[in-house]
Amino acid sequence: MATLTAGALLLSGCSDEAARFGFPEPRSEQGEHNLALWQGAWWAALITGVLTWGLIFWAIWRYRRRSDADVPVQTRYNLPLEIFYTVAPVLMVIVFFDHTVKVQNEMLDNGNPTNVIEVTGQQWQWTFNHGIGEPDVSADDNLVDDEYPYDRYGYVVGTGSHIPTLVLPEKTTTRFNLRSADVIHNFGVPDFGMRMDVVPGRVNHYSITTKEATATFDANAEDLIDGTTFRGACYELCGVYHARMIFKVAILSEGDYKSYVDTLAQNGFEAERPLLGGGKSTRPADDVAAHNEEEGE
């Protein structure tokens, strides 16, 4: 117990990162659940390790050989001890499984999104389609039809020489509809504590609720963003230039977010339907098939 107390005091005097055991500071409400599971698992592992090592060193000291003539008592088995080290790990696994399922359900709960972003992954960058106006979330009831939540979209297309920025409004539940134009990718943002595979032929999705804004809209900035951004990336090996599939994430106030999307449209990055052809195409969804045919895909 003294060791645990000292460890707790040491951690309390360290940075927040040490208290989080290296987990990024969550920038979403869902990430808080993941952080709690991460911390709980580490504390359980530390307590188990301290207890195990303590018993090992206690047994070494308590039953050490005190003379050449001293022969330790030979015990063939200890039924209570054997039951304990069989039952205890099973109970630990059950507890871990229970907490993991609860956190998974929290992470995958779509809630009531008020913003929807269509994300397309392709070799080897990302396309982000931001809706303009108010969404009709019911359009997502069937993800394989030709209905989309918005009538117009402002889009950002990443390239090999341009790292795109995914912009989100603060304190808002945003749903990501994830599509792939070619192979399996993985859309992840460590600061959200969440990632998910992007699979060709299907639309995966999840929602996050952002915390307070960390950046502002700046019409004169290169990416229209000024302030703190976070890193996102593809976490599935998707080809020779997989390492290029990185992007930035910015959280803006609701007013700045609307100004950002409106500016995309004013600058010509606007379409009536989301771009699903990724960096290979700046054509809307209904023309992707023709584009793929031209490319021999």
Helices and strands as residue ranges (DSSP letters): H 2-12, H 16-19, H 29-62, H 79-107, E 115-122, E 125-132, G 137-141, E 152-157, E 165-169, E 173-180, E 185-189, G 190-192, E 194-198, E 204-209, E 215-217, E 225-227, E 230-234, G 242-244, E 246-252, H 254-266, E 270-271, G 278-280, G 285-287, H 288-294
